[in-house]
Structures are given as C-alpha cells and as structure tokens.
C-alpha cells in the first residue's frame, strides 16, 4: 500500500482518498466550491501557483480552464478575475517558476476580463511563503478599483508590450506606461536583463530607460533576437514605475 501511495503521488501517512476527500483530483472543487454555487460575486481574487511549478508548461491551459469553469458555475461569463503573479523564489530543484509566471502573463493577455498583480519584488529567496503580504493586498485593490469599480487610476505595473530591433540594440515597449514613468529602484543601473543572438544563448545585458521604453544591448552581440527580464526563479530586478509598481518579468521569445 505504501508503495502504491508513493507511486500515485501522496505520502504513506495520508489516508486513502474517499469520495468526500478534498485531496482527490477535483476534490476542492466538488467539496468546497460547487457546494456554494451559483452565487453573485462582483469579482474574484486569486493567489496560487506554487504547487503548479512542477508542471508549469500546462498552466496556460489549466488556469484559463479554471477561469472559464468558475464563470460558468457563477453564471457570469464576464466575471472579473484578478490574480497575483508568483513572486521570486529560489526553487533549486527545477528552474520553472519563470515559466509559470510567464503562463500567468499569457493568461492576462489572452483571457478577457482578467487583471494581473505583479509581486516579483515581494518574494524571498529561501521562503516559498513570503512574509511581506501588505503590497499584495494594496496592488490587488488598485486593479480592482480600476477594472471592476472603473476608477480613473493607473493601477497596473509596466507590462511588456512589444520590441523593436535597431542595429545591435532591442527597444522594449510597455503597456500602462507614459513618458517618464519608468524608474530604476535600489540602484543606479537596471538589473535582471538578458539578451541573446541567433544561437539563443542568454547573456547578461545592459539596459537603459529612454522615455517610456527600455533599450537593451550587449556589445558582444551584433545581431540580437531576444530580450528576457527576470527570467529565473530568483533574480534581482529593479525596473518600476513612478508609483512603485514593479515591471512584470517577460521573454520576448515567448508566445503571448
């Protein structure tokens, strides 16, 4: 029995999965969520994803399916859904936290009526549960005020929009940013940027803010094809907007 339990992914001291167990597949959904639906909700806030880092490549489909399912169960196809992008964490076993953050960014860009809250600066290197929760709540309130309650504020972090290659440099444009809105925090120089050439080998890059854009380059790469920012489980980043909101990690070679 212990070997069977180990093979299917839970510890030998856990009880067998019964019909009412929240630990079984879809257990939380049927034993908790479906028992109280449908009901009227103004919107949803969601903070989850750490356990999904082991299969981060599936998260694009899983997360969008969950949102669709909840909207069906709550009988509101336009239900606002605000979620927190995972912070930094030094997961040493596998380098996939940035893949899951990228899937969350993909969800924001492709699933209507969703809002993303960037918290990369709130993570802790050795603690999967960061203690600094106050900024998370404050940032969730900003996107709720903007997207749900329609207040005229810019409650968003800088979100990667597009890039343009000029000679040996790549110019990055962002959504939710105006001229002069981008700032460097904690240091004089931008950190966390990488660039690659046609060999797709990522190397550290220099980056400079030019009005509402960031220009990225490495003098040793003549023909760059991609830029990544914050593209590790844990890495120092310091690109913010003037309101103190951090830019979301991104990879220009990803499929948004």
Protein Blocks (a to p, Z undefined) as FASTA:
>chain_A
ZZmmmmnopafkbccddfklckbghklmmmmmmmmcccddfbdcddehklmmmmmmlmmm
mmmmmmmmmmmmnopakbccddddddddddfkbccklmmmmmmmmmmmmmghiacddfkl
mpcfklcbdfblmlmmmmmmmmmmmmmnopacdfbdcddfbdcdehjaccdddehiaehk
accehiabdehiacddfkopacddddddehjaccdddfklmbdcbdcehiafbdcdfbdc
fkopacddddfkbcZZ
